[in-house]
């Protein structure tokens, strides 16, 4: 039995606030617009939300940053993405922050959404992992519920359908594909963190740091 998605009406409404800003400026970070952006398909709601995992994702659920060993903190990254209009152009920025090494990564470009930039930040971190990662793998922290759920839950279905839904390509298709391939080579975990929280723990601090990087 399929349960009704609580935010379905809002997700399908396509307000202009979905277009720019950080991926969650218009709402709480826990609200996902992923399925709206998955493919340009008719609004057949019953079919659109029939996404079920066919196998276990190669990306695993992670733990809180403070629970990692010092060795694993060496390969742990907080990621974020944003999108802004500059001189009439939609520009995106992806960023990542490694607290243990005090290292940052940044990439910028044009023509993509803030949600894509969130995924690009994760992709950027995973792709740069080389022999240094080893069995420690890569540990990713993101405040994008959509990206976290995509990595943990939806990727197996997309992989089985050649990264398509109803013959339409999943948004960020090439990024998802490369992440999947990398996850079959090295251990990768993802942990969803709260955004804009009033807490002052390590995760809140580091997530705020990467949020500033992409502004």
PyMOL CGO cylinders between C-alpha atoms (Angstrom):
from pymol import cmd
from pymol.cgo import CYLINDER

trace = [
    CYLINDER, 0.00, 0.00, 0.00, 1.34, 3.42, -0.90, 0.3, 1, 1, 1, 1, 1, 1,
    CYLINDER, 1.34, 3.42, -0.90, 0.88, 6.16, 1.66, 0.3, 1, 1, 1, 1, 1, 1,
    CYLINDER, 0.88, 6.16, 1.66, 0.06, 9.71, 0.64, 0.3, 1, 1, 1, 1, 1, 1,
    CYLINDER, 0.06, 9.71, 0.64, 3.10, 11.95, 0.54, 0.3, 1, 1, 1, 1, 1, 1,
    CYLINDER, 3.10, 11.95, 0.54, 2.34, 14.74, 3.10, 0.3, 1, 1, 1, 1, 1, 1,
    CYLINDER, 2.34, 14.74, 3.10, 3.95, 17.48, 1.00, 0.3, 1, 1, 1, 1, 1, 1,
    CYLINDER, 3.95, 17.48, 1.00, 2.65, 16.26, -2.35, 0.3, 1, 1, 1, 1, 1, 1,
    CYLINDER, 2.65, 16.26, -2.35, 0.45, 19.28, -3.07, 0.3, 1, 1, 1, 1, 1, 1,
    CYLINDER, 0.45, 19.28, -3.07, 3.28, 21.68, -2.32, 0.3, 1, 1, 1, 1, 1, 1,
    CYLINDER, 3.28, 21.68, -2.32, 5.82, 19.66, -4.29, 0.3, 1, 1, 1, 1, 1, 1,
    CYLINDER, 5.82, 19.66, -4.29, 3.65, 19.61, -7.40, 0.3, 1, 1, 1, 1, 1, 1,
    CYLINDER, 3.65, 19.61, -7.40, 2.74, 23.31, -7.17, 0.3, 1, 1, 1, 1, 1, 1,
    CYLINDER, 2.74, 23.31, -7.17, 6.02, 24.48, -8.77, 0.3, 1, 1, 1, 1, 1, 1,
    CYLINDER, 6.02, 24.48, -8.77, 6.36, 27.89, -7.08, 0.3, 1, 1, 1, 1, 1, 1,
    CYLINDER, 6.36, 27.89, -7.08, 8.99, 30.29, -8.37, 0.3, 1, 1, 1, 1, 1, 1,
    CYLINDER, 8.99, 30.29, -8.37, 10.87, 29.95, -5.07, 0.3, 1, 1, 1, 1, 1, 1,
    CYLINDER, 10.87, 29.95, -5.07, 12.12, 26.56, -6.26, 0.3, 1, 1, 1, 1, 1, 1,
    CYLINDER, 12.12, 26.56, -6.26, 14.33, 28.19, -8.85, 0.3, 1, 1, 1, 1, 1, 1,
    CYLINDER, 14.33, 28.19, -8.85, 17.17, 30.02, -7.12, 0.3, 1, 1, 1, 1, 1, 1,
    CYLINDER, 17.17, 30.02, -7.12, 18.85, 30.56, -3.77, 0.3, 1, 1, 1, 1, 1, 1,
    CYLINDER, 18.85, 30.56, -3.77, 20.23, 27.86, -1.58, 0.3, 1, 1, 1, 1, 1, 1,
    CYLINDER, 20.23, 27.86, -1.58, 18.38, 24.63, -2.12, 0.3, 1, 1, 1, 1, 1, 1,
    CYLINDER, 18.38, 24.63, -2.12, 16.23, 25.12, 0.94, 0.3, 1, 1, 1, 1, 1, 1,
    CYLINDER, 16.23, 25.12, 0.94, 15.85, 28.92, 1.23, 0.3, 1, 1, 1, 1, 1, 1,
    CYLINDER, 15.85, 28.92, 1.23, 12.11, 28.77, 0.56, 0.3, 1, 1, 1, 1, 1, 1,
    CYLINDER, 12.11, 28.77, 0.56, 11.33, 26.12, 3.17, 0.3, 1, 1, 1, 1, 1, 1,
    CYLINDER, 11.33, 26.12, 3.17, 12.68, 23.96, 5.93, 0.3, 1, 1, 1, 1, 1, 1,
    CYLINDER, 12.68, 23.96, 5.93, 15.66, 21.95, 4.75, 0.3, 1, 1, 1, 1, 1, 1,
    CYLINDER, 15.66, 21.95, 4.75, 13.82, 18.70, 5.37, 0.3, 1, 1, 1, 1, 1, 1,
    CYLINDER, 13.82, 18.70, 5.37, 11.31, 19.42, 2.59, 0.3, 1, 1, 1, 1, 1, 1,
    CYLINDER, 11.31, 19.42, 2.59, 12.29, 17.76, -0.68, 0.3, 1, 1, 1, 1, 1, 1,
    CYLINDER, 12.29, 17.76, -0.68, 11.71, 19.02, -4.21, 0.3, 1, 1, 1, 1, 1, 1,
    CYLINDER, 11.71, 19.02, -4.21, 13.67, 16.17, -5.72, 0.3, 1, 1, 1, 1, 1, 1,
    CYLINDER, 13.67, 16.17, -5.72, 10.81, 14.40, -7.47, 0.3, 1, 1, 1, 1, 1, 1,
    CYLINDER, 10.81, 14.40, -7.47, 9.63, 17.60, -9.12, 0.3, 1, 1, 1, 1, 1, 1,
    CYLINDER, 9.63, 17.60, -9.12, 13.08, 17.95, -10.67, 0.3, 1, 1, 1, 1, 1, 1,
    CYLINDER, 13.08, 17.95, -10.67, 13.69, 14.30, -11.48, 0.3, 1, 1, 1, 1, 1, 1,
    CYLINDER, 13.69, 14.30, -11.48, 12.22, 14.46, -14.97, 0.3, 1, 1, 1, 1, 1, 1,
    CYLINDER, 12.22, 14.46, -14.97, 9.95, 16.57, -17.08, 0.3, 1, 1, 1, 1, 1, 1,
    CYLINDER, 9.95, 16.57, -17.08, 6.98, 14.22, -16.89, 0.3, 1, 1, 1, 1, 1, 1,
    CYLINDER, 6.98, 14.22, -16.89, 3.20, 14.72, -16.76, 0.3, 1, 1, 1, 1, 1, 1,
    CYLINDER, 3.20, 14.72, -16.76, 1.79, 15.22, -13.30, 0.3, 1, 1, 1, 1, 1, 1,
    CYLINDER, 1.79, 15.22, -13.30, 0.60, 11.64, -12.92, 0.3, 1, 1, 1, 1, 1, 1,
    CYLINDER, 0.60, 11.64, -12.92, 0.98, 11.64, -9.17, 0.3, 1, 1, 1, 1, 1, 1,
    CYLINDER, 0.98, 11.64, -9.17, 0.38, 7.95, -8.53, 0.3, 1, 1, 1, 1, 1, 1,
    CYLINDER, 0.38, 7.95, -8.53, 3.07, 6.92, -10.99, 0.3, 1, 1, 1, 1, 1, 1,
    CYLINDER, 3.07, 6.92, -10.99, 5.55, 9.66, -10.12, 0.3, 1, 1, 1, 1, 1, 1,
    CYLINDER, 5.55, 9.66, -10.12, 5.92, 8.50, -6.54, 0.3, 1, 1, 1, 1, 1, 1,
    CYLINDER, 5.92, 8.50, -6.54, 6.20, 4.76, -7.19, 0.3, 1, 1, 1, 1, 1, 1,
    CYLINDER, 6.20, 4.76, -7.19, 9.97, 4.90, -6.70, 0.3, 1, 1, 1, 1, 1, 1,
    CYLINDER, 9.97, 4.90, -6.70, 10.99, 1.83, -4.71, 0.3, 1, 1, 1, 1, 1, 1,
    CYLINDER, 10.99, 1.83, -4.71, 14.55, 0.58, -4.10, 0.3, 1, 1, 1, 1, 1, 1,
    CYLINDER, 14.55, 0.58, -4.10, 15.36, -2.61, -6.00, 0.3, 1, 1, 1, 1, 1, 1,
    CYLINDER, 15.36, -2.61, -6.00, 18.59, -3.34, -4.15, 0.3, 1, 1, 1, 1, 1, 1,
    CYLINDER, 18.59, -3.34, -4.15, 20.72, -1.94, -1.40, 0.3, 1, 1, 1, 1, 1, 1,
    CYLINDER, 20.72, -1.94, -1.40, 22.54, 1.28, -2.20, 0.3, 1, 1, 1, 1, 1, 1,
    CYLINDER, 22.54, 1.28, -2.20, 26.35, 1.12, -2.27, 0.3, 1, 1, 1, 1, 1, 1,
    CYLINDER, 26.35, 1.12, -2.27, 26.29, 4.37, -0.27, 0.3, 1, 1, 1, 1, 1, 1,
    CYLINDER, 26.29, 4.37, -0.27, 25.64, 3.69, 3.41, 0.3, 1, 1, 1, 1, 1, 1,
    CYLINDER, 25.64, 3.69, 3.41, 24.15, 5.77, 6.20, 0.3, 1, 1, 1, 1, 1, 1,
    CYLINDER, 24.15, 5.77, 6.20, 26.84, 7.49, 8.23, 0.3, 1, 1, 1, 1, 1, 1,
    CYLINDER, 26.84, 7.49, 8.23, 27.22, 8.58, 11.84, 0.3, 1, 1, 1, 1, 1, 1,
    CYLINDER, 27.22, 8.58, 11.84, 27.60, 11.94, 13.53, 0.3, 1, 1, 1, 1, 1, 1,
    CYLINDER, 27.60, 11.94, 13.53, 30.94, 13.66, 12.96, 0.3, 1, 1, 1, 1, 1, 1,
    CYLINDER, 30.94, 13.66, 12.96, 31.91, 13.42, 16.63, 0.3, 1, 1, 1, 1, 1, 1,
    CYLINDER, 31.91, 13.42, 16.63, 31.47, 9.64, 16.43, 0.3, 1, 1, 1, 1, 1, 1,
    CYLINDER, 31.47, 9.64, 16.43, 34.10, 9.24, 13.71, 0.3, 1, 1, 1, 1, 1, 1,
    CYLINDER, 34.10, 9.24, 13.71, 37.61, 8.18, 14.61, 0.3, 1, 1, 1, 1, 1, 1,
    CYLINDER, 37.61, 8.18, 14.61, 40.32, 10.81, 13.99, 0.3, 1, 1, 1, 1, 1, 1,
    CYLINDER, 40.32, 10.81, 13.99, 41.42, 8.76, 10.98, 0.3, 1, 1, 1, 1, 1, 1,
    CYLINDER, 41.42, 8.76, 10.98, 37.96, 8.84, 9.43, 0.3, 1, 1, 1, 1, 1, 1,
    CYLINDER, 37.96, 8.84, 9.43, 37.56, 12.54, 10.22, 0.3, 1, 1, 1, 1, 1, 1,
    CYLINDER, 37.56, 12.54, 10.22, 40.49, 13.04, 7.85, 0.3, 1, 1, 1, 1, 1, 1,
    CYLINDER, 40.49, 13.04, 7.85, 38.20, 11.98, 4.99, 0.3, 1, 1, 1, 1, 1, 1,
    CYLINDER, 38.20, 11.98, 4.99, 34.95, 13.57, 6.23, 0.3, 1, 1, 1, 1, 1, 1,
    CYLINDER, 34.95, 13.57, 6.23, 33.44, 16.53, 4.38, 0.3, 1, 1, 1, 1, 1, 1,
    CYLINDER, 33.44, 16.53, 4.38, 30.57, 18.92, 4.94, 0.3, 1, 1, 1, 1, 1, 1,
    CYLINDER, 30.57, 18.92, 4.94, 29.00, 19.91, 1.61, 0.3, 1, 1, 1, 1, 1, 1,
    CYLINDER, 29.00, 19.91, 1.61, 26.59, 22.57, 0.36, 0.3, 1, 1, 1, 1, 1, 1,
    CYLINDER, 26.59, 22.57, 0.36, 25.44, 24.23, -2.84, 0.3, 1, 1, 1, 1, 1, 1,
    CYLINDER, 25.44, 24.23, -2.84, 23.67, 27.42, -3.89, 0.3, 1, 1, 1, 1, 1, 1,
    CYLINDER, 23.67, 27.42, -3.89, 22.37, 29.25, -6.92, 0.3, 1, 1, 1, 1, 1, 1,
    CYLINDER, 22.37, 29.25, -6.92, 22.11, 33.00, -7.49, 0.3, 1, 1, 1, 1, 1, 1,
    CYLINDER, 22.11, 33.00, -7.49, 21.40, 35.34, -10.36, 0.3, 1, 1, 1, 1, 1, 1,
    CYLINDER, 21.40, 35.34, -10.36, 24.34, 37.52, -11.36, 0.3, 1, 1, 1, 1, 1, 1,
    CYLINDER, 24.34, 37.52, -11.36, 24.07, 39.97, -14.25, 0.3, 1, 1, 1, 1, 1, 1,
    CYLINDER, 24.07, 39.97, -14.25, 21.00, 38.13, -15.49, 0.3, 1, 1, 1, 1, 1, 1,
    CYLINDER, 21.00, 38.13, -15.49, 22.70, 34.73, -15.40, 0.3, 1, 1, 1, 1, 1, 1,
    CYLINDER, 22.70, 34.73, -15.40, 21.86, 31.87, -13.08, 0.3, 1, 1, 1, 1, 1, 1,
    CYLINDER, 21.86, 31.87, -13.08, 25.13, 30.91, -11.39, 0.3, 1, 1, 1, 1, 1, 1,
    CYLINDER, 25.13, 30.91, -11.39, 25.72, 27.96, -9.09, 0.3, 1, 1, 1, 1, 1, 1,
    CYLINDER, 25.72, 27.96, -9.09, 28.40, 27.27, -6.53, 0.3, 1, 1, 1, 1, 1, 1,
    CYLINDER, 28.40, 27.27, -6.53, 29.32, 23.99, -4.84, 0.3, 1, 1, 1, 1, 1, 1,
    CYLINDER, 29.32, 23.99, -4.84, 31.50, 23.88, -1.75, 0.3, 1, 1, 1, 1, 1, 1,
    CYLINDER, 31.50, 23.88, -1.75, 32.94, 21.42, 0.74, 0.3, 1, 1, 1, 1, 1, 1,
    CYLINDER, 32.94, 21.42, 0.74, 34.77, 21.77, 4.04, 0.3, 1, 1, 1, 1, 1, 1,
    CYLINDER, 34.77, 21.77, 4.04, 37.00, 19.25, 5.81, 0.3, 1, 1, 1, 1, 1, 1,
    CYLINDER, 37.00, 19.25, 5.81, 37.22, 20.33, 9.47, 0.3, 1, 1, 1, 1, 1, 1,
    CYLINDER, 37.22, 20.33, 9.47, 40.05, 17.99, 10.40, 0.3, 1, 1, 1, 1, 1, 1,
    CYLINDER, 40.05, 17.99, 10.40, 42.35, 19.29, 7.66, 0.3, 1, 1, 1, 1, 1, 1,
    CYLINDER, 42.35, 19.29, 7.66, 40.86, 22.80, 7.52, 0.3, 1, 1, 1, 1, 1, 1,
    CYLINDER, 40.86, 22.80, 7.52, 40.57, 22.28, 3.77, 0.3, 1, 1, 1, 1, 1, 1,
    CYLINDER, 40.57, 22.28, 3.77, 37.94, 23.66, 1.39, 0.3, 1, 1, 1, 1, 1, 1,
    CYLINDER, 37.94, 23.66, 1.39, 36.88, 22.73, -2.13, 0.3, 1, 1, 1, 1, 1, 1,
    CYLINDER, 36.88, 22.73, -2.13, 34.88, 24.98, -4.46, 0.3, 1, 1, 1, 1, 1, 1,
    CYLINDER, 34.88, 24.98, -4.46, 33.44, 24.81, -7.96, 0.3, 1, 1, 1, 1, 1, 1,
    CYLINDER, 33.44, 24.81, -7.96, 31.29, 27.33, -9.81, 0.3, 1, 1, 1, 1, 1, 1,
    CYLINDER, 31.29, 27.33, -9.81, 29.37, 27.47, -13.06, 0.3, 1, 1, 1, 1, 1, 1,
    CYLINDER, 29.37, 27.47, -13.06, 26.23, 28.63, -14.82, 0.3, 1, 1, 1, 1, 1, 1,
    CYLINDER, 26.23, 28.63, -14.82, 22.85, 27.28, -15.78, 0.3, 1, 1, 1, 1, 1, 1,
    CYLINDER, 22.85, 27.28, -15.78, 22.16, 24.79, -12.98, 0.3, 1, 1, 1, 1, 1, 1,
    CYLINDER, 22.16, 24.79, -12.98, 19.85, 24.80, -9.95, 0.3, 1, 1, 1, 1, 1, 1,
    CYLINDER, 19.85, 24.80, -9.95, 20.72, 25.00, -6.27, 0.3, 1, 1, 1, 1, 1, 1,
    CYLINDER, 20.72, 25.00, -6.27, 19.65, 21.38, -5.87, 0.3, 1, 1, 1, 1, 1, 1,
    CYLINDER, 19.65, 21.38, -5.87, 22.07, 20.34, -8.62, 0.3, 1, 1, 1, 1, 1, 1,
    CYLINDER, 22.07, 20.34, -8.62, 24.80, 22.34, -6.86, 0.3, 1, 1, 1, 1, 1, 1,
    CYLINDER, 24.80, 22.34, -6.86, 24.10, 20.41, -3.63, 0.3, 1, 1, 1, 1, 1, 1,
    CYLINDER, 24.10, 20.41, -3.63, 24.65, 17.16, -5.52, 0.3, 1, 1, 1, 1, 1, 1,
    CYLINDER, 24.65, 17.16, -5.52, 27.70, 18.56, -7.31, 0.3, 1, 1, 1, 1, 1, 1,
    CYLINDER, 27.70, 18.56, -7.31, 29.31, 19.35, -3.95, 0.3, 1, 1, 1, 1, 1, 1,
    CYLINDER, 29.31, 19.35, -3.95, 28.93, 15.71, -2.89, 0.3, 1, 1, 1, 1, 1, 1,
    CYLINDER, 28.93, 15.71, -2.89, 30.17, 14.50, -6.27, 0.3, 1, 1, 1, 1, 1, 1,
    CYLINDER, 30.17, 14.50, -6.27, 33.19, 16.82, -6.05, 0.3, 1, 1, 1, 1, 1, 1,
    CYLINDER, 33.19, 16.82, -6.05, 34.21, 15.37, -2.70, 0.3, 1, 1, 1, 1, 1, 1,
    CYLINDER, 34.21, 15.37, -2.70, 33.75, 11.76, -3.75, 0.3, 1, 1, 1, 1, 1, 1,
    CYLINDER, 33.75, 11.76, -3.75, 35.59, 12.16, -7.05, 0.3, 1, 1, 1, 1, 1, 1,
    CYLINDER, 35.59, 12.16, -7.05, 38.65, 13.73, -5.42, 0.3, 1, 1, 1, 1, 1, 1,
    CYLINDER, 38.65, 13.73, -5.42, 39.08, 10.75, -3.11, 0.3, 1, 1, 1, 1, 1, 1,
    CYLINDER, 39.08, 10.75, -3.11, 42.17, 8.87, -4.22, 0.3, 1, 1, 1, 1, 1, 1,
    CYLINDER, 42.17, 8.87, -4.22, 44.48, 6.30, -2.66, 0.3, 1, 1, 1, 1, 1, 1,
    CYLINDER, 44.48, 6.30, -2.66, 44.60, 8.47, 0.47, 0.3, 1, 1, 1, 1, 1, 1,
    CYLINDER, 44.60, 8.47, 0.47, 41.02, 7.45, 1.28, 0.3, 1, 1, 1, 1, 1, 1,
    CYLINDER, 41.02, 7.45, 1.28, 41.77, 3.73, 1.26, 0.3, 1, 1, 1, 1, 1, 1,
    CYLINDER, 41.77, 3.73, 1.26, 39.49, 1.58, 3.42, 0.3, 1, 1, 1, 1, 1, 1,
    CYLINDER, 39.49, 1.58, 3.42, 38.42, 4.70, 5.32, 0.3, 1, 1, 1, 1, 1, 1,
    CYLINDER, 38.42, 4.70, 5.32, 36.48, 5.77, 2.24, 0.3, 1, 1, 1, 1, 1, 1,
    CYLINDER, 36.48, 5.77, 2.24, 34.69, 9.13, 2.21, 0.3, 1, 1, 1, 1, 1, 1,
    CYLINDER, 34.69, 9.13, 2.21, 32.20, 10.42, 4.76, 0.3, 1, 1, 1, 1, 1, 1,
    CYLINDER, 32.20, 10.42, 4.76, 29.80, 13.07, 3.47, 0.3, 1, 1, 1, 1, 1, 1,
    CYLINDER, 29.80, 13.07, 3.47, 27.59, 15.44, 5.45, 0.3, 1, 1, 1, 1, 1, 1,
    CYLINDER, 27.59, 15.44, 5.45, 24.81, 17.32, 3.65, 0.3, 1, 1, 1, 1, 1, 1,
    CYLINDER, 24.81, 17.32, 3.65, 21.82, 19.36, 4.74, 0.3, 1, 1, 1, 1, 1, 1,
    CYLINDER, 21.82, 19.36, 4.74, 19.99, 18.44, 1.52, 0.3, 1, 1, 1, 1, 1, 1,
    CYLINDER, 19.99, 18.44, 1.52, 17.36, 15.84, 2.35, 0.3, 1, 1, 1, 1, 1, 1,
    CYLINDER, 17.36, 15.84, 2.35, 16.89, 15.22, -1.36, 0.3, 1, 1, 1, 1, 1, 1,
    CYLINDER, 16.89, 15.22, -1.36, 20.54, 14.42, -1.98, 0.3, 1, 1, 1, 1, 1, 1,
    CYLINDER, 20.54, 14.42, -1.98, 20.83, 12.25, 1.13, 0.3, 1, 1, 1, 1, 1, 1,
    CYLINDER, 20.83, 12.25, 1.13, 17.73, 10.25, 0.22, 0.3, 1, 1, 1, 1, 1, 1,
    CYLINDER, 17.73, 10.25, 0.22, 18.87, 9.97, -3.37, 0.3, 1, 1, 1, 1, 1, 1,
    CYLINDER, 18.87, 9.97, -3.37, 22.16, 8.45, -2.25, 0.3, 1, 1, 1, 1, 1, 1,
    CYLINDER, 22.16, 8.45, -2.25, 20.68, 6.10, 0.34, 0.3, 1, 1, 1, 1, 1, 1,
    CYLINDER, 20.68, 6.10, 0.34, 17.30, 5.14, -1.10, 0.3, 1, 1, 1, 1, 1, 1,
    CYLINDER, 17.30, 5.14, -1.10, 16.57, 6.09, -4.70, 0.3, 1, 1, 1, 1, 1, 1,
    CYLINDER, 16.57, 6.09, -4.70, 19.86, 5.41, -6.50, 0.3, 1, 1, 1, 1, 1, 1,
    CYLINDER, 19.86, 5.41, -6.50, 19.30, 1.64, -6.81, 0.3, 1, 1, 1, 1, 1, 1,
    CYLINDER, 19.30, 1.64, -6.81, 16.03, 2.22, -8.66, 0.3, 1, 1, 1, 1, 1, 1,
    CYLINDER, 16.03, 2.22, -8.66, 17.58, 4.80, -10.96, 0.3, 1, 1, 1, 1, 1, 1,
    CYLINDER, 17.58, 4.80, -10.96, 20.56, 2.54, -11.59, 0.3, 1, 1, 1, 1, 1, 1,
    CYLINDER, 20.56, 2.54, -11.59, 18.22, -0.31, -12.57, 0.3, 1, 1, 1, 1, 1, 1,
    CYLINDER, 18.22, -0.31, -12.57, 16.32, 1.93, -15.01, 0.3, 1, 1, 1, 1, 1, 1,
    CYLINDER, 16.32, 1.93, -15.01, 19.43, 3.43, -16.66, 0.3, 1, 1, 1, 1, 1, 1,
    CYLINDER, 19.43, 3.43, -16.66, 19.04, 6.61, -14.61, 0.3, 1, 1, 1, 1, 1, 1,
    CYLINDER, 19.04, 6.61, -14.61, 15.63, 7.38, -16.06, 0.3, 1, 1, 1, 1, 1, 1,
    CYLINDER, 15.63, 7.38, -16.06, 12.08, 7.78, -14.80, 0.3, 1, 1, 1, 1, 1, 1,
    CYLINDER, 12.08, 7.78, -14.80, 9.33, 7.21, -17.37, 0.3, 1, 1, 1, 1, 1, 1,
    CYLINDER, 9.33, 7.21, -17.37, 11.95, 7.47, -20.15, 0.3, 1, 1, 1, 1, 1, 1,
    CYLINDER, 11.95, 7.47, -20.15, 13.15, 10.87, -18.90, 0.3, 1, 1, 1, 1, 1, 1,
    CYLINDER, 13.15, 10.87, -18.90, 16.65, 11.29, -17.50, 0.3, 1, 1, 1, 1, 1, 1,
    CYLINDER, 16.65, 11.29, -17.50, 17.00, 11.82, -13.77, 0.3, 1, 1, 1, 1, 1, 1,
    CYLINDER, 17.00, 11.82, -13.77, 18.28, 15.29, -12.97, 0.3, 1, 1, 1, 1, 1, 1,
    CYLINDER, 18.28, 15.29, -12.97, 22.05, 15.24, -12.45, 0.3, 1, 1, 1, 1, 1, 1,
    CYLINDER, 22.05, 15.24, -12.45, 22.18, 11.88, -14.21, 0.3, 1, 1, 1, 1, 1, 1,
    CYLINDER, 22.18, 11.88, -14.21, 25.92, 11.88, -14.92, 0.3, 1, 1, 1, 1, 1, 1,
    CYLINDER, 25.92, 11.88, -14.92, 26.72, 12.91, -11.36, 0.3, 1, 1, 1, 1, 1, 1,
    CYLINDER, 26.72, 12.91, -11.36, 24.60, 10.12, -9.87, 0.3, 1, 1, 1, 1, 1, 1,
    CYLINDER, 24.60, 10.12, -9.87, 26.17, 7.57, -12.23, 0.3, 1, 1, 1, 1, 1, 1,
    CYLINDER, 26.17, 7.57, -12.23, 29.72, 8.53, -11.31, 0.3, 1, 1, 1, 1, 1, 1,
    CYLINDER, 29.72, 8.53, -11.31, 28.92, 8.53, -7.61, 0.3, 1, 1, 1, 1, 1, 1,
    CYLINDER, 28.92, 8.53, -7.61, 27.48, 5.02, -7.95, 0.3, 1, 1, 1, 1, 1, 1,
    CYLINDER, 27.48, 5.02, -7.95, 30.59, 3.78, -9.75, 0.3, 1, 1, 1, 1, 1, 1,
    CYLINDER, 30.59, 3.78, -9.75, 32.88, 5.30, -7.13, 0.3, 1, 1, 1, 1, 1, 1,
    CYLINDER, 32.88, 5.30, -7.13, 30.79, 3.82, -4.31, 0.3, 1, 1, 1, 1, 1, 1,
    CYLINDER, 30.79, 3.82, -4.31, 31.43, 0.37, -5.74, 0.3, 1, 1, 1, 1, 1, 1,
    CYLINDER, 31.43, 0.37, -5.74, 35.18, 1.01, -5.38, 0.3, 1, 1, 1, 1, 1, 1,
    CYLINDER, 35.18, 1.01, -5.38, 35.50, 2.69, -1.98, 0.3, 1, 1, 1, 1, 1, 1,
    CYLINDER, 35.50, 2.69, -1.98, 33.33, 2.94, 1.16, 0.3, 1, 1, 1, 1, 1, 1,
    CYLINDER, 33.33, 2.94, 1.16, 31.08, 6.00, 1.09, 0.3, 1, 1, 1, 1, 1, 1,
    CYLINDER, 31.08, 6.00, 1.09, 28.69, 7.13, 3.80, 0.3, 1, 1, 1, 1, 1, 1,
    CYLINDER, 28.69, 7.13, 3.80, 26.29, 10.06, 3.93, 0.3, 1, 1, 1, 1, 1, 1,
    CYLINDER, 26.29, 10.06, 3.93, 24.76, 11.75, 6.95, 0.3, 1, 1, 1, 1, 1, 1,
    CYLINDER, 24.76, 11.75, 6.95, 21.98, 14.31, 6.78, 0.3, 1, 1, 1, 1, 1, 1,
    CYLINDER, 21.98, 14.31, 6.78, 22.52, 17.30, 9.07, 0.3, 1, 1, 1, 1, 1, 1,
    CYLINDER, 22.52, 17.30, 9.07, 20.10, 20.02, 10.11, 0.3, 1, 1, 1, 1, 1, 1,
    CYLINDER, 20.10, 20.02, 10.11, 20.42, 23.43, 8.49, 0.3, 1, 1, 1, 1, 1, 1,
    CYLINDER, 20.42, 23.43, 8.49, 20.14, 26.81, 10.18, 0.3, 1, 1, 1, 1, 1, 1,
    CYLINDER, 20.14, 26.81, 10.18, 19.86, 25.20, 13.59, 0.3, 1, 1, 1, 1, 1, 1,
    CYLINDER, 19.86, 25.20, 13.59, 20.32, 27.02, 16.87, 0.3, 1, 1, 1, 1, 1, 1,
    CYLINDER, 20.32, 27.02, 16.87, 22.52, 24.22, 18.18, 0.3, 1, 1, 1, 1, 1, 1,
    CYLINDER, 22.52, 24.22, 18.18, 26.21, 24.91, 18.72, 0.3, 1, 1, 1, 1, 1, 1,
    CYLINDER, 26.21, 24.91, 18.72, 27.63, 21.41, 18.33, 0.3, 1, 1, 1, 1, 1, 1,
    CYLINDER, 27.63, 21.41, 18.33, 30.35, 20.47, 15.85, 0.3, 1, 1, 1, 1, 1, 1,
    CYLINDER, 30.35, 20.47, 15.85, 28.03, 19.51, 13.01, 0.3, 1, 1, 1, 1, 1, 1,
    CYLINDER, 28.03, 19.51, 13.01, 26.08, 22.75, 13.26, 0.3, 1, 1, 1, 1, 1, 1,
    CYLINDER, 26.08, 22.75, 13.26, 29.31, 24.78, 13.26, 0.3, 1, 1, 1, 1, 1, 1,
    CYLINDER, 29.31, 24.78, 13.26, 30.85, 22.96, 10.31, 0.3, 1, 1, 1, 1, 1, 1,
    CYLINDER, 30.85, 22.96, 10.31, 27.64, 23.04, 8.30, 0.3, 1, 1, 1, 1, 1, 1,
    CYLINDER, 27.64, 23.04, 8.30, 27.43, 26.79, 8.90, 0.3, 1, 1, 1, 1, 1, 1,
    CYLINDER, 27.43, 26.79, 8.90, 31.02, 27.11, 7.68, 0.3, 1, 1, 1, 1, 1, 1,
    CYLINDER, 31.02, 27.11, 7.68, 30.33, 25.42, 4.36, 0.3, 1, 1, 1, 1, 1, 1,
    CYLINDER, 30.33, 25.42, 4.36, 27.10, 27.39, 4.02, 0.3, 1, 1, 1, 1, 1, 1,
    CYLINDER, 27.10, 27.39, 4.02, 29.17, 30.57, 4.11, 0.3, 1, 1, 1, 1, 1, 1,
    CYLINDER, 29.17, 30.57, 4.11, 31.57, 29.15, 1.51, 0.3, 1, 1, 1, 1, 1, 1,
    CYLINDER, 31.57, 29.15, 1.51, 28.84, 28.82, -1.12, 0.3, 1, 1, 1, 1, 1, 1,
    CYLINDER, 28.84, 28.82, -1.12, 27.35, 32.29, -0.59, 0.3, 1, 1, 1, 1, 1, 1,
]
cmd.load_cgo(trace, "trace")
